[in-house]
């Protein structure tokens, strides 16, 4: 990952942001597509079920709220992995290109 600032499609708040790796495992195509579109509005798609998002606290609350409207707690999972600034600078990508746009 070379982009330190990232894109954030949430509220446009100028407050401090943190980087999150967001991974999802959604059992149904329709819900998976909706979750993918929501996450695309908040960050960068880097792997098939993984996004890198730079979010303020307000954007994180908004994102979770939007996701919860489409998830089935008994079947679906979305995980948020925060990355500190030091860890962000150590991210490496080996092989392959970014996924093609859906």
C-alpha positions, 0 to 999 in steps of 0.5 A: 500500500503506497497511499497513506491518505486513502479515500474516504467517502463518508461524511467528509469530516476534517477530523482525525482519521484512522486506517481500518482493514475491513474484511467481510464474509457474506453468505448471499450474493445480493447482500454481499453486493450491497455491502461491497457498494457501501464499503466502496463509498468509504474506502479502497477495494484492495482484495475481493472481500477486503477494503482499506478505509481511512475513517473518522470516528463519525464515519466509522459510526455511519459505516457500521450503521449502514452495514447493519441494515444489510447484514444477517447476524446469524450468517454474515461477518464484517471485521474491522482491523485498525492499523496504527501509523507505524503498521501502515507504513509496513504494509507490503503487497506481493504479486497480482494487480488490484481487483477489477471494478465490479 
